């Protein structure tokens, strides 16, 4: 009968390799998670902007083709809360409303022009 001699278990090097690999996998997962969370902020902004635009045109349909004078006129029947500011991943600013055309645009903080800042995909917020 043969006997097996030696110790069983992991060496320090093997343990360090395993811990290193786990650390790398966690850091990759954390980076992807952060990127997804940033993308959701811009996606939520697009949804909010779409809701505002839809409410403007619903108001127009209910009022004989006349657009509201201000976005605040949408409060109540068309929207519960009318947002004044928008927040994207890389920028923020104010909603700009043109009552003649019914268009809602994303302007910069100074409300001087459409925002030139870009989202994570490189699209200007002012072009949304």
Secondary structure, DSSP 8 states (H G I E B T S, - for coil): -----S--S--HHHHHHHHHHHHHHHHHHHHHHHHHHHHHHHHHHHHHHHHHHHHHHHHHHHTTT---SSGGGGBTTTBS---SEEE-SS-EEEEEEETTTTEEEEE-TTSSSB---B-TTS-BGGG-
